[in-house]
Amino acid sequence: MKKADIISKTLNQMFPHAKVELRYANTFELLVAVVLSAQTTDIAVNRVTPELFQKYPTPYDLKQASLTAVENMIRSIGLYRHKAKHIVELARVIDEVYGGVVPQEREKLERLPGVGRKTTNVVLSNAFQIPAFAVDTHVARISVRLGLAHESDSVLEIEHQLMKHFPESEWLRLHHQMIFFGRYHCLAKQPKCYKCPLFDQCVSDIKWTYQKAD
């Protein structure tokens, strides 16, 4: 069995129900939550979005919000000032340019304030079921450790490598499963190598500092 097949099968066994842990009720809320999640945990974002979405449920509502009010709501997350500015401005663009509807074209999404390729991929795949493989820090780390990409690869290069290794039908599932694997098992500083079912697939030097479980 090929390495990619082994990884896909194993991650599916480990995390069969992996999905977005951000809380959202519609595509607009998903987009805002993903923008807020940059360099911040999903848990932290989920603490601030209920109040934010209740007060500003639509792009029209959010575009009219004062920056100070939004900043105060999301103050507990990292880079809150920049993120407040981004989400208010992206709400304005969505309302005034796209009629209040989040566009599903990559080019249009990537032109929104605060929205990069990773955020675009998350929205395309989760909201619109358009095949895309979003690469965050967890996915990048796991890809390198499992030999699916090189440490010197850029995020875009890692994305392209993953798209080559796995069929489109698996991209969304594996994106979530690799995040769960990195978040709860193959941690950055203290990976659980001693009980890792993918130990034999790992090419990272770090695994030799841990004893594989019998």
N, C-alpha and C positions, 0 to 999 in steps of 0.2 A: 504494500500500500504506500502511496506517495506521502511525503511529509505533510503536504497541505491537507490531504484527506484525513490523515491521522489527527492533525490539529483540529480540523473542523468537527470530526466525529467526537473527539474528546471534550472539546468545549461545549458541544451540544449536550453531552451527557452531564457535564458539571453544572451548566447554567441553562437548562432548557427553557426557562421563563424569563430570561434577561430582557429588559426593555428600558426605555428612558425613565430615569428616576426623577426627573424634573416634573413638577405638577403643572398641568395646563389643561384648558378646556377647549381650545381651538387653535388654529394655525397662528393667529396673531400672538396669542399668549405663549405658544411654543417658541416663536421667533424671539420674543422679548426675553424669555427665560434663558434661552441659549446664549444670547448676547450678554446677559448678566452673569452667566456661569463661567466666563473666561477668567482663568486664574483664581477661581473660587469653587468651593464644593457645591454639589447639588443640594446638599442639606441646608447650607447657608442661604442659597437662593430660594429654596422652598419656604424658608422662614419669612421672607420679605414679600414674596409675590402675592399671597392671598389679599393683603391690604391694598397692594398696588393695583391688582386686577379688579378688585371690588370698586375702587374709586375711579379707575380709568379703564373701563372694559373694552373700549374700542379705540382705534387709531385717532378718531376725531376727538375723543375725550382726552387722550394722552397728549396730543399735540398742543392742547390748550393749557396743559399743566405748567405751573411755574417750576423752574429748575430747582429752586430751593425746596419746594414741597416734595419733589421726586427724590432729591438727594437725601432728605430727612428720612424718607421711607426705606431707602436702600443703603443707608449709611453703614450698616454692619458688614457689608460685603466689600471686597477689594476693589480699588479703582472706582469707587462709587460716583465720584464727580464726572469722570469721563463717560461712564456708563449711563448716567442720568441724561447727559447731553445727547448721547447717541440714541437712546430709545425715544426721547421726545422728538428728535429730528427725524428718525426713521418713521415714527408715527405720522409726522407731518407729510412726508413724501408718500407714504402708503395712502393716506387720506386724499391728498390733493392731486397726486399723479396717477394713482391706481384705483381710485374710487373706493378706498377703504378696504380693498381686498389684497391680501398678500400675494404678490406675483409668484408664479411657479417656474419662471424661466431663470436659469442660472445667472445670466448676465444682469438681469434686473435685480435679483437678490444681492449679488455681490456689489452692486453699486449703492446699496442702502448703507447709511451711516452705521459703523460698528459691526458690519457684517462681512466676514471673510469667507474663505473657501470652506473651512470646517463647519461653520454655522450654516452655510448654504447647503452643504451635503446633508447635515442633520435634518434640516427642514424639507429638502427635496425627498429624502428617503422615508422619513417618518410621517410627514403630512401629505405628500403627494404620491408616495409609492414609486418614485422615480429612482432607479438604481444609482446609488452613490455610496462610496466607502469613506466615511468621515474619520479623520485621523486626529486624535487628541494625544495628550502626553502618555496616557496609558497604552493606547493602541500603538503608538510609535515605539515605546519601550518594549512591549511584548513582541512586536514584529522583529526588532533587532535581536532580542534574546533567543527567539526561536529560529533565527536564521532566515527569516523571510525578507529581510532588508539589511543594509549595512549601517553601521553607526554613523557614518559620514553622510548618509542620505538625507536630503531635505524632506520636509513633511510631504511635499508634492511627489517626490520620488518614491517615498514609502507608500503613498496612496496608489501610485501606478503599479508598484510591485504587488501589492495586495490584490489589485484588480486583475492582475495576470495570474496569480496563484489560485484564486477562487472564482467560481462562476457567479454571474450577476445575481442569481437567485439566492445566494448565501450572503451577499454583502451586508444587508441590513441586520440580519441575525448575528453575523460574526462581529460586526461593529459593536453591538451591545455586549456580546459574550466576551470579547477581548477587553472591553472596559471593565466588566465584572472580574475577569481573571486578573487584571492589573490592579484593580481597586481592593479586592478581597483575598487574593492568593499570591500572585507574583508581584509583591510590593516593591517599590523602588529601593528601599533600604534594607528591609528584612524579608526577602521572599521566602515562601514556605517550601523551599526545595526538598525538605525532608519528607514531604508527602505529596510531591507533585507528580501527577500522572503523565506530564509531558517532560519529565526530567531527561529522558533519552533524546528528545528532540531539541533540547536547549544547547546553544552554542556559546553561552555566556561564561566567562571565567568565574563569575560569582558563584556558580553552582558548586564548584569544587570546595568552597568554604563550608558547605553544608553536607551532612551525611544523608544519603538517600535512605528512606525508610525501607525496611525489608518487606 
